[in-house]
Amino acid sequence: MDSLPIALFLESTYPDPPVPLTSELGREIETKARGVLGKAIYSSVMPREIRILSPRSQEYFRRTREASLGHRLEDLLDGDKEDQVWDGVGEVLGAVGDLIRTHNADGPFVLGARPSYTDFFIAGSLQSTRVVDEGVFQRITKYPGYREVYEACLPYMEKKN
């Protein structure tokens, strides 16, 4: 992803107000969240993503994803496969949520009172998930920390251009 290079450019071009782009806590959260959420999102969001695409994009998306998977997209949701994935990541999601809340006494963001790159990483990931499927968004945000950061970042997401 190009998120960090874009953030670095924006921070150098528009330094006020400053947004911390790196922290040890932030890196730990991002690494663990990518590892655990990547698996869950792969199994829950990808097969539903086709619903929000145009017909032409749906065809391409289905063809390329199913070729790499070796099976239909819908097979990821068959039976209790999806629930098994979520059951397997729940403990780590909770642990990452605890990390997210490390400085919650100082404010709603990962580092306390002001947002950081990590907050926008979390909120952006959750917003992308929410656009595809509200149920998956709710599954993630039931863990403490995630919804709090998402809601604290909502004012920054109001402008959608």
MODELLER restraints for C-alpha pairs under 7 A, 6 or more apart:
rsr = mdl.restraints
at = mdl.atoms
rsr.add(forms.Gaussian(group=physical.xy_distance, feature=features.Distance(at['CA:11:A'], at['CA:18:A']), mean=6.94, stdev=0.5))
rsr.add(forms.Gaussian(group=physical.xy_distance, feature=features.Distance(at['CA:19:A'], at['CA:115:A']), mean=6.57, stdev=0.5))
rsr.add(forms.Gaussian(group=physical.xy_distance, feature=features.Distance(at['CA:19:A'], at['CA:116:A']), mean=5.28, stdev=0.5))
rsr.add(forms.Gaussian(group=physical.xy_distance, feature=features.Distance(at['CA:19:A'], at['CA:117:A']), mean=6.78, stdev=0.5))
rsr.add(forms.Gaussian(group=physical.xy_distance, feature=features.Distance(at['CA:20:A'], at['CA:116:A']), mean=4.86, stdev=0.5))
rsr.add(forms.Gaussian(group=physical.xy_distance, feature=features.Distance(at['CA:20:A'], at['CA:117:A']), mean=6.25, stdev=0.5))
rsr.add(forms.Gaussian(group=physical.xy_distance, feature=features.Distance(at['CA:21:A'], at['CA:116:A']), mean=5.96, stdev=0.5))
rsr.add(forms.Gaussian(group=physical.xy_distance, feature=features.Distance(at['CA:21:A'], at['CA:117:A']), mean=4.79, stdev=0.5))
rsr.add(forms.Gaussian(group=physical.xy_distance, feature=features.Distance(at['CA:22:A'], at['CA:117:A']), mean=6.98, stdev=0.5))
rsr.add(forms.Gaussian(group=physical.xy_distance, feature=features.Distance(at['CA:26:A'], at['CA:118:A']), mean=5.41, stdev=0.5))
rsr.add(forms.Gaussian(group=physical.xy_distance, feature=features.Distance(at['CA:29:A'], at['CA:96:A']), mean=6.16, stdev=0.5))
rsr.add(forms.Gaussian(group=physical.xy_distance, feature=features.Distance(at['CA:29:A'], at['CA:99:A']), mean=6.69, stdev=0.5))
rsr.add(forms.Gaussian(group=physical.xy_distance, feature=features.Distance(at['CA:29:A'], at['CA:100:A']), mean=6.96, stdev=0.5))
rsr.add(forms.Gaussian(group=physical.xy_distance, feature=features.Distance(at['CA:30:A'], at['CA:118:A']), mean=6.78, stdev=0.5))
rsr.add(forms.Gaussian(group=physical.xy_distance, feature=features.Distance(at['CA:32:A'], at['CA:96:A']), mean=6.82, stdev=0.5))
rsr.add(forms.Gaussian(group=physical.xy_distance, feature=features.Distance(at['CA:33:A'], at['CA:96:A']), mean=6.68, stdev=0.5))
rsr.add(forms.Gaussian(group=physical.xy_distance, feature=features.Distance(at['CA:36:A'], at['CA:89:A']), mean=6.06, stdev=0.5))
rsr.add(forms.Gaussian(group=physical.xy_distance, feature=features.Distance(at['CA:36:A'], at['CA:92:A']), mean=6.82, stdev=0.5))
rsr.add(forms.Gaussian(group=physical.xy_distance, feature=features.Distance(at['CA:36:A'], at['CA:93:A']), mean=6.99, stdev=0.5))
rsr.add(forms.Gaussian(group=physical.xy_distance, feature=features.Distance(at['CA:40:A'], at['CA:85:A']), mean=6.09, stdev=0.5))
rsr.add(forms.Gaussian(group=physical.xy_distance, feature=features.Distance(at['CA:40:A'], at['CA:86:A']), mean=6.21, stdev=0.5))
rsr.add(forms.Gaussian(group=physical.xy_distance, feature=features.Distance(at['CA:43:A'], at['CA:76:A']), mean=5.63, stdev=0.5))
rsr.add(forms.Gaussian(group=physical.xy_distance, feature=features.Distance(at['CA:43:A'], at['CA:82:A']), mean=6.45, stdev=0.5))
rsr.add(forms.Gaussian(group=physical.xy_distance, feature=features.Distance(at['CA:44:A'], at['CA:82:A']), mean=6.48, stdev=0.5))
rsr.add(forms.Gaussian(group=physical.xy_distance, feature=features.Distance(at['CA:44:A'], at['CA:136:A']), mean=6.96, stdev=0.5))
rsr.add(forms.Gaussian(group=physical.xy_distance, feature=features.Distance(at['CA:45:A'], at['CA:129:A']), mean=6.76, stdev=0.5))
rsr.add(forms.Gaussian(group=physical.xy_distance, feature=features.Distance(at['CA:45:A'], at['CA:132:A']), mean=6.67, stdev=0.5))
rsr.add(forms.Gaussian(group=physical.xy_distance, feature=features.Distance(at['CA:47:A'], at['CA:73:A']), mean=4.90, stdev=0.5))
rsr.add(forms.Gaussian(group=physical.xy_distance, feature=features.Distance(at['CA:47:A'], at['CA:74:A']), mean=5.80, stdev=0.5))
rsr.add(forms.Gaussian(group=physical.xy_distance, feature=features.Distance(at['CA:47:A'], at['CA:76:A']), mean=6.88, stdev=0.5))
rsr.add(forms.Gaussian(group=physical.xy_distance, feature=features.Distance(at['CA:48:A'], at['CA:132:A']), mean=6.57, stdev=0.5))
rsr.add(forms.Gaussian(group=physical.xy_distance, feature=features.Distance(at['CA:49:A'], at['CA:132:A']), mean=5.56, stdev=0.5))
rsr.add(forms.Gaussian(group=physical.xy_distance, feature=features.Distance(at['CA:50:A'], at['CA:58:A']), mean=5.48, stdev=0.5))
rsr.add(forms.Gaussian(group=physical.xy_distance, feature=features.Distance(at['CA:52:A'], at['CA:132:A']), mean=6.70, stdev=0.5))
rsr.add(forms.Gaussian(group=physical.xy_distance, feature=features.Distance(at['CA:66:A'], at['CA:72:A']), mean=5.46, stdev=0.5))
rsr.add(forms.Gaussian(group=physical.xy_distance, feature=features.Distance(at['CA:66:A'], at['CA:73:A']), mean=6.12, stdev=0.5))
rsr.add(forms.Gaussian(group=physical.xy_distance, feature=features.Distance(at['CA:76:A'], at['CA:82:A']), mean=6.73, stdev=0.5))
rsr.add(forms.Gaussian(group=physical.xy_distance, feature=features.Distance(at['CA:93:A'], at['CA:143:A']), mean=6.97, stdev=0.5))
rsr.add(forms.Gaussian(group=physical.xy_distance, feature=features.Distance(at['CA:94:A'], at['CA:143:A']), mean=5.84, stdev=0.5))
rsr.add(forms.Gaussian(group=physical.xy_distance, feature=features.Distance(at['CA:97:A'], at['CA:143:A']), mean=6.34, stdev=0.5))
rsr.add(forms.Gaussian(group=physical.xy_distance, feature=features.Distance(at['CA:97:A'], at['CA:144:A']), mean=5.46, stdev=0.5))
rsr.add(forms.Gaussian(group=physical.xy_distance, feature=features.Distance(at['CA:97:A'], at['CA:145:A']), mean=4.71, stdev=0.5))
rsr.add(forms.Gaussian(group=physical.xy_distance, feature=features.Distance(at['CA:97:A'], at['CA:146:A']), mean=6.27, stdev=0.5))
rsr.add(forms.Gaussian(group=physical.xy_distance, feature=features.Distance(at['CA:98:A'], at['CA:145:A']), mean=6.73, stdev=0.5))
rsr.add(forms.Gaussian(group=physical.xy_distance, feature=features.Distance(at['CA:100:A'], at['CA:110:A']), mean=5.20, stdev=0.5))
rsr.add(forms.Gaussian(group=physical.xy_distance, feature=features.Distance(at['CA:100:A'], at['CA:145:A']), mean=5.51, stdev=0.5))
rsr.add(forms.Gaussian(group=physical.xy_distance, feature=features.Distance(at['CA:101:A'], at['CA:110:A']), mean=6.39, stdev=0.5))
rsr.add(forms.Gaussian(group=physical.xy_distance, feature=features.Distance(at['CA:101:A'], at['CA:145:A']), mean=5.47, stdev=0.5))
rsr.add(forms.Gaussian(group=physical.xy_distance, feature=features.Distance(at['CA:102:A'], at['CA:110:A']), mean=6.94, stdev=0.5))
rsr.add(forms.Gaussian(group=physical.xy_distance, feature=features.Distance(at['CA:103:A'], at['CA:110:A']), mean=6.25, stdev=0.5))
rsr.add(forms.Gaussian(group=physical.xy_distance, feature=features.Distance(at['CA:103:A'], at['CA:111:A']), mean=5.75, stdev=0.5))
rsr.add(forms.Gaussian(group=physical.xy_distance, feature=features.Distance(at['CA:103:A'], at['CA:112:A']), mean=4.97, stdev=0.5))
rsr.add(forms.Gaussian(group=physical.xy_distance, feature=features.Distance(at['CA:104:A'], at['CA:112:A']), mean=5.86, stdev=0.5))
rsr.add(forms.Gaussian(group=physical.xy_distance, feature=features.Distance(at['CA:106:A'], at['CA:112:A']), mean=4.57, stdev=0.5))
rsr.add(forms.Gaussian(group=physical.xy_distance, feature=features.Distance(at['CA:106:A'], at['CA:113:A']), mean=5.61, stdev=0.5))
rsr.add(forms.Gaussian(group=physical.xy_distance, feature=features.Distance(at['CA:107:A'], at['CA:113:A']), mean=4.14, stdev=0.5))
rsr.add(forms.Gaussian(group=physical.xy_distance, feature=features.Distance(at['CA:108:A'], at['CA:148:A']), mean=6.21, stdev=0.5))
rsr.add(forms.Gaussian(group=physical.xy_distance, feature=features.Distance(at['CA:108:A'], at['CA:149:A']), mean=6.03, stdev=0.5))
rsr.add(forms.Gaussian(group=physical.xy_distance, feature=features.Distance(at['CA:108:A'], at['CA:152:A']), mean=6.28, stdev=0.5))
rsr.add(forms.Gaussian(group=physical.xy_distance, feature=features.Distance(at['CA:109:A'], at['CA:115:A']), mean=5.50, stdev=0.5))
rsr.add(forms.Gaussian(group=physical.xy_distance, feature=features.Distance(at['CA:109:A'], at['CA:119:A']), mean=6.35, stdev=0.5))
rsr.add(forms.Gaussian(group=physical.xy_distance, feature=features.Distance(at['CA:109:A'], at['CA:149:A']), mean=5.64, stdev=0.5))
rsr.add(forms.Gaussian(group=physical.xy_distance, feature=features.Distance(at['CA:110:A'], at['CA:119:A']), mean=6.23, stdev=0.5))
rsr.add(forms.Gaussian(group=physical.xy_distance, feature=features.Distance(at['CA:119:A'], at['CA:149:A']), mean=6.24, stdev=0.5))
rsr.add(forms.Gaussian(group=physical.xy_distance, feature=features.Distance(at['CA:123:A'], at['CA:149:A']), mean=6.62, stdev=0.5))
rsr.add(forms.Gaussian(group=physical.xy_distance, feature=features.Distance(at['CA:123:A'], at['CA:150:A']), mean=4.63, stdev=0.5))
rsr.add(forms.Gaussian(group=physical.xy_distance, feature=features.Distance(at['CA:123:A'], at['CA:153:A']), mean=6.46, stdev=0.5))
rsr.add(forms.Gaussian(group=physical.xy_distance, feature=features.Distance(at['CA:126:A'], at['CA:137:A']), mean=6.32, stdev=0.5))
rsr.add(forms.Gaussian(group=physical.xy_distance, feature=features.Distance(at['CA:129:A'], at['CA:136:A']), mean=6.78, stdev=0.5))
rsr.add(forms.Gaussian(group=physical.xy_distance, feature=features.Distance(at['CA:129:A'], at['CA:137:A']), mean=5.73, stdev=0.5))
rsr.add(forms.Gaussian(group=physical.xy_distance, feature=features.Distance(at['CA:130:A'], at['CA:137:A']), mean=5.02, stdev=0.5))
rsr.add(forms.Gaussian(group=physical.xy_distance, feature=features.Distance(at['CA:141:A'], at['CA:147:A']), mean=4.91, stdev=0.5))
